[in-house]
């Protein structure tokens, strides 16, 4: 399964949540609401989740092996960093 598109929507607040991401696989299947989070150990990708009746958050979709998790995280963080650089360049143009 190939990642064929990654779309990043940055969040403008200054909290831990930095962006929402949608990832398309094989130009055929999309997963929405992955999150880029600035945690205690640095930036990471959180899978889409929902809150259970007991208050826990459970992943709705997630990689089933660490090799694909690394591929997915690399693609998402690369797209996130590219989006940040574009925004920085736009801000510098307007100064």
C-alpha positions as CSV (number, residue, x, y, z in Angstrom):
1,X,0.0,0.0,0.0
2,X,1.5,3.3,-1.1
3,X,0.8,6.7,0.4
4,X,-0.3,8.8,-2.6
5,X,-1.3,12.1,-0.9
6,X,-0.9,13.8,2.4
7,X,-2.9,17.0,3.2
8,X,-2.1,19.1,6.2
9,X,-4.4,21.6,7.9
10,X,-2.4,23.5,10.5
11,X,-4.1,24.6,13.7
12,X,-3.5,28.3,14.5
13,X,-3.6,28.1,18.3
14,X,-0.4,27.7,20.4
15,X,-1.5,24.4,22.1
16,X,0.0,20.9,21.7
17,X,-2.1,20.1,18.7
18,X,-0.3,21.5,15.6
19,X,-2.3,20.1,12.6
20,X,-4.9,17.7,11.3
21,X,-3.9,15.5,8.5
22,X,-5.6,13.4,5.8
23,X,-3.7,10.6,4.2
24,X,-4.7,8.9,0.9
25,X,-3.5,5.4,0.1
26,X,-3.2,4.0,-3.5
27,X,-5.3,6.9,-4.8
28,X,-8.3,4.8,-3.5
29,X,-8.7,5.2,0.3
30,X,-8.4,8.2,2.6
31,X,-8.0,8.4,6.4
32,X,-8.9,11.7,7.9
33,X,-8.1,13.3,11.3
34,X,-4.6,12.1,12.0
35,X,-3.1,14.6,14.3
36,X,0.4,16.2,14.6
37,X,1.0,16.8,18.3
38,X,3.9,18.4,20.1
39,X,4.4,16.1,23.0
40,X,6.9,15.8,25.9
41,X,9.4,13.9,23.7
42,X,8.9,16.0,20.5
43,X,6.5,16.0,17.6
44,X,4.6,12.8,16.8
45,X,1.6,11.6,14.8
46,X,-1.5,10.5,16.6
47,X,-4.0,8.2,14.8
48,X,-7.6,9.2,14.4
49,X,-9.5,8.3,17.6
50,X,-12.9,8.5,19.3
51,X,-13.8,8.8,23.0
52,X,-15.4,5.8,24.6
53,X,-18.2,5.9,27.2
54,X,-15.6,5.3,29.9
55,X,-13.6,8.4,28.7
56,X,-10.8,6.5,27.1
57,X,-9.6,7.4,23.6
58,X,-9.4,4.4,21.1
59,X,-7.8,4.5,17.7
60,X,-10.3,4.2,14.8
61,X,-7.5,3.3,12.4
62,X,-3.8,2.5,12.9
63,X,-0.8,0.7,11.4
64,X,-0.5,-2.9,12.5
65,X,3.3,-3.0,12.3
66,X,6.1,-0.7,13.3
67,X,7.6,-0.6,9.8
68,X,4.5,0.9,8.2
69,X,4.0,3.2,11.3
70,X,7.5,4.7,10.5
71,X,6.6,5.1,6.8
72,X,3.4,6.9,7.7
73,X,4.9,9.1,10.4
74,X,7.8,10.1,8.1
75,X,5.3,11.0,5.3
76,X,3.0,13.0,7.6
77,X,5.8,14.9,9.4
78,X,7.5,15.7,6.0
79,X,4.2,17.2,4.7
80,X,3.7,19.1,8.0
81,X,7.3,20.5,7.9
82,X,6.8,21.5,4.2
83,X,3.6,23.3,5.2
84,X,5.3,25.1,8.0
85,X,8.1,26.3,5.7
86,X,5.5,27.6,3.1
87,X,3.8,29.6,5.9
88,X,7.2,31.0,7.0
89,X,8.0,32.0,3.5
90,X,4.7,33.7,3.0
91,X,5.1,35.7,6.3
92,X,8.6,36.8,5.2
93,X,7.2,38.0,1.8
94,X,4.7,40.2,3.6
95,X,7.2,41.9,5.9
